[in-house]
Amino acid sequence: MNKKIQKIREDIRKAEARLKEDEEYLKTLRARLRQLEDDEIIAQIRSMQGKGGDIMETLRKVQEMKAGIAPATTIEREELEHDA
C-alpha cells in the first residue's frame, strides 16, 4: 500500500484518539464546574439560614435570573399569589 495513504490513515487514527480523550476531559471539566457551582449555592443557602434570611425568596430570585426574567417585586408576587 502507498506509504502516504498509510501515513494519513495513521494520522487520522491518532487524531480521533486525541479527540476522544479531549471530549472525555471536557465532560469531566463540566461535571466539576457543575459540582463546584452546586457546592457554592449550598454554602450560600446554609449561611442564610444562620442569618435568618428568606431562603425561598432567594431561590425564587435565582430561578428568575436563570430563566432570564426580571425578578418580581414582593408586591407583584403577592398580587400574583392573591389572584391565583
Secondary structure, DSSP 8 states (H G I E B T S, - for coil): --HHHHHHHHHHHHHHHHHHHHHHHHHHHHHHHHHHHHHHHHHHHHHHHHHT--HHHHHHHHHHHHHT-----HHHHHHHHHH-
